[in-house]
């Protein structure tokens, strides 16, 4: 697993993306931010099946958009949900929230 904290807290994380996906990236990242909030709400009700589905979706989609770390975090969320491990889910969700606040997509030329 890669170190998701590249550098100090608050430092931008540059991710090179395919120019063909440039128009899709803002919506993709916005939806992941919605997932962070949804997972927090789902933890309150302990809806591990819904959390697992969100993690699984992230795992499948992240790399396709060039965000491999979202894939890794999605995997941890899915595994945590399967084990009903709220601490693991909360940690992965916090990592996703931090990542989304710092990621800066840049089109490859």
QUIGI-V692998 format. One line per field, one symbol per residue. ss: DSSP state (H for helix, E for strand, C for the rest). burial: # if it has 9 or more other C-alpha atoms within 8 Angstrom, else .. A space follows every 50 residues. Layout:
ss = ???
burial = ???
//
This chain:
ss = CCCCCCCCCCCCEEEEECHHHHHHHHHHHHHHHHHHHHHHHHHHHCCHHH HHHHHHHHHHHCHHHCCHHHHHHHHHHHHHHHCCCHHHHHHHHHHHHHHH HHEEEEECC
burial = ............#.####..##..#...#..##.##..##.##...##.. #############.###.##############..##.###.######.## .##.#.#..
//
